[in-house]
């Protein structure tokens, strides 16, 4: 990747989550734009999905949580369990991604909606004193 060739620290900041768990949101947005314009994005994403990459790096422009949402959709559509998706070849996943070009955006929006709802429900529970 061109970013890593210039600065490994910048690439780590953009694509990986540091040990502290805090993400530089600006750098992550730049990384997403790079991934979205990358000519091998689908290949990168299909490898991450087929190999069930669990770390929170951006792969194909998706975080781990977004890849989980997408994995569920792909597994259901291919008629395999989520664990069975690991036995599906990356080329099959790649073909599925190319047949469903809107799936990545659906995964992103579903993940955002999920966390937004979780935040609202925990805020409401906290306000009512029922969180713990």
Backbone torsions as a table, in degrees:
resi	resn	phi	psi	omega
1	UNK	NA	144.2	-177.2
2	UNK	-66.3	-35.9	-179.1
3	UNK	-65.5	-44.7	-179.5
4	UNK	-64.7	-33.2	178.5
5	UNK	-66.6	-33.3	179.8
6	UNK	-80.9	-46.6	-176.2
7	UNK	-154.9	108.9	178.8
8	UNK	-64.0	-36.1	179.4
9	UNK	-63.0	-41.6	178.1
10	UNK	-66.1	-41.3	178.2
11	UNK	-62.0	-43.1	177.7
12	UNK	-62.3	-40.4	-180.0
13	UNK	-66.1	-36.2	-176.3
14	UNK	-80.5	-41.8	-169.3
15	UNK	-105.3	-18.5	-176.3
16	UNK	-117.6	162.2	175.6
17	UNK	-101.0	124.9	-179.4
18	UNK	-67.2	168.2	-179.0
19	UNK	-58.0	-28.2	180.0
20	UNK	-69.2	-17.6	-179.6
21	UNK	83.6	-3.9	-179.4
22	UNK	-92.0	128.8	-176.9
23	UNK	-102.0	134.8	172.9
24	UNK	-77.4	101.9	-172.9
25	UNK	-61.6	-37.1	178.9
26	UNK	-64.4	-45.8	178.7
27	UNK	-64.2	-36.5	179.7
28	UNK	-66.1	-38.3	177.2
29	UNK	-63.5	-42.1	177.6
30	UNK	-62.6	-42.3	179.4
31	UNK	-62.8	-41.3	177.7
32	UNK	-60.7	-43.0	179.0
33	UNK	-62.7	-40.5	176.5
34	UNK	-62.3	-45.4	179.4
35	UNK	-62.6	-43.0	-178.1
36	UNK	-63.3	-28.1	-179.7
37	UNK	-97.0	-1.1	-176.0
38	UNK	-74.1	135.1	-178.8
39	UNK	-70.5	-17.6	179.5
40	UNK	-110.6	23.1	-178.3
41	UNK	-58.2	-47.1	-179.3
42	UNK	-62.1	-39.1	179.0
43	UNK	-65.0	-45.1	178.1
44	UNK	-60.1	-45.6	-179.2
45	UNK	-66.6	-42.6	-179.4
46	UNK	-64.5	-37.8	176.3
47	UNK	-63.2	-45.6	-179.3
48	UNK	-63.7	-38.8	-180.0
49	UNK	-71.6	-44.8	-178.2
50	UNK	-68.3	-33.5	-178.9
51	UNK	-91.5	0.1	179.3
52	UNK	52.2	51.5	178.3
53	UNK	-62.4	122.5	-172.7
54	UNK	-103.4	-9.6	-179.8
55	UNK	-75.5	161.2	-172.7
56	UNK	-92.3	43.2	172.8
57	UNK	-88.9	160.6	172.7
58	UNK	-77.5	126.4	175.3
59	UNK	-128.9	115.9	-176.3
60	UNK	66.2	21.0	179.1
61	UNK	86.0	5.6	-179.0
62	UNK	-116.4	143.7	174.1
63	UNK	-79.0	174.5	178.5
64	UNK	-58.7	-44.7	-178.7
65	UNK	-62.4	-41.6	179.5
66	UNK	-68.2	-36.5	176.4
67	UNK	-66.5	-33.1	176.6
68	UNK	-62.2	-45.6	178.3
69	UNK	-59.7	-46.2	-179.6
70	UNK	-66.1	-37.8	178.5
71	UNK	-60.2	-41.7	178.3
72	UNK	-60.6	-44.0	-179.2
73	UNK	-64.8	-45.0	-179.0
74	UNK	-64.9	-46.3	-179.3
75	UNK	-60.0	-44.5	179.3
76	UNK	-63.0	-41.7	-178.7
77	UNK	-68.9	-34.4	179.6
78	UNK	-85.7	-6.3	177.5
79	UNK	75.0	31.3	176.1
80	UNK	-122.5	162.7	174.9
81	UNK	-74.6	168.9	178.3
82	UNK	-61.2	-40.7	177.3
83	UNK	-69.5	-30.3	178.4
84	UNK	-68.8	-19.3	178.8
85	UNK	-62.1	-27.0	178.1
86	UNK	-66.3	-22.2	179.3
87	UNK	-89.4	-6.9	178.2
88	UNK	-82.7	138.2	-177.4
89	UNK	-70.2	149.6	176.6
90	UNK	-58.1	-31.0	179.4
91	UNK	-68.1	-32.8	175.9
92	UNK	-68.1	-42.7	177.7
93	UNK	-64.1	-41.0	178.3
94	UNK	-61.4	-43.7	178.1
95	UNK	-61.9	-41.2	179.1
96	UNK	-62.8	-45.2	179.5
97	UNK	-60.2	-39.5	180.0
98	UNK	-71.6	-28.2	176.1
99	UNK	-77.2	-21.4	-177.0
100	UNK	-125.2	71.3	-174.4
101	UNK	-64.4	-22.0	-179.4
102	UNK	-87.3	-4.0	-175.4
103	UNK	-63.3	-37.5	-179.4
104	UNK	-64.1	-44.6	179.3
105	UNK	-66.9	-36.5	176.2
106	UNK	-62.2	-42.5	179.7
107	UNK	-62.9	-42.3	178.1
108	UNK	-62.1	-47.2	-176.5
109	UNK	-69.6	-37.7	177.7
110	UNK	-63.8	-40.3	179.7
111	UNK	-66.1	-43.7	177.9
112	UNK	-61.3	-43.9	-179.5
113	UNK	-64.4	-40.8	179.5
114	UNK	-59.5	-50.7	-177.7
115	UNK	-70.4	-32.5	176.6
116	UNK	-64.7	-43.7	179.0
117	UNK	-66.0	-40.2	178.0
118	UNK	-61.9	-41.2	-179.3
119	UNK	-65.6	-42.8	178.8
120	UNK	-63.6	-44.8	-177.1
121	UNK	-67.5	-37.8	178.4
122	UNK	-71.5	-34.1	176.7
123	UNK	-65.9	-40.8	179.1
124	UNK	-67.3	-40.9	178.8
125	UNK	-65.0	-39.7	178.1
126	UNK	-64.8	-42.2	179.8
127	UNK	-63.3	-31.0	-179.7
128	UNK	-92.4	0.2	178.3
129	UNK	75.6	21.5	-178.1
130	UNK	-111.5	18.1	-177.2
131	UNK	-69.8	-40.3	-177.1
132	UNK	-110.8	NA	NA
